Amino acid sequence: AVSCYNLKKFKAAFKYWEKIERIHPNNTISGYYKHHVKEIMTGEENFSELAYHFQVPYEEIIRRVKSIHDLLKLSVVDLKNKWEKSDNLESLLSWGLDLNDALIKKAILNVVASFRDKKAEQFLRTFMLRKSEGSELIKEALALLKDMDAEEPYLVYADDSIVEVNIRHGQPYDNSINMFEDIPNMAINRLKESYFNDCEDDIQDIWESCLSHWKMTGTLPRIRKPEGWAAALELYYRVQGELPVNKMELAASWQVSYSTLMKNYNEINRYIAEFWSKFNLS
């Protein structure tokens, strides 16, 4: 396609990019160049040779990265609406996974996982079959699928072959006493970084209510990622104190999915409500 374009055989180039789009319908690169070659043919853009690699120009990369960044600032409702109503968001996020930036990839995986639907599940499953992804990102995708209660086994590309993976609930963390002590301290340290130096007693009281509930009901959870509970403690503290908070940004800062944050936050809310209901306060 690029060779034809550089030889100014624009119609042939257009056909090749169309063919690429049929082979790989979710890619956004061929669509970009189809639009570009149309503008060349109609005289809306001036001709200049293209580089021989399958990627959009640098300026377009910057624009798309900014678009992803702006999208992640949207409310959960708006973002999920875009995800459900159109494939454009999925295509853009799929393109983002081709960037050589682990932080962007991790953010994309967590945002997609927060949608908790079949399309999100397939997005993560497809990611794990990519040959060039690092083990940490694959582990992140596995953990997100597990958190979504996606059916096992999961297929992963590893060591030049596709293997099945089953995850025992609760891995890789053990429910040690130290971990349960660490969770409130994680939230306290984070809040103190924001100069909420008097938060310690409140956070410990909130967490003690959770522990008491679990001990009384015999439902001590197997915690896979303590950051999920620490993030929920921070959110609860901020909400109760009527402090400004963006839930999506908070989840991302703790490197947990939005769905995990809200699930744990809602549980804390329920435990606290049950505790106070015993006193018949009205």
Secondary structure, DSSP 8 states (H G I E B T S, - for coil): -HHHHHTT-HHHHHHHHHHHHHHSTT-SHHHHHHHHHHHHHTTSS------SSSS--HHHHHHHHHHHHHHTTS-HHHHHHHHHH-SHHHHHHHHHTTSS-HHHHHHHHHHHHHH-SHHHHHHHHHHTT-TT--HHHHHHHHHHHHHTT--S-EEEEETTEEEEE---TTTT----HHHHHHHHHHHHHHHHHTT-TT-HHHHHHHHHHHHHHHHHHT-----S-HHHHHHHHHHHHHHHTT----HHHHHHHTT--HHHHHHHHHHHHHHHHHHHHTTT--
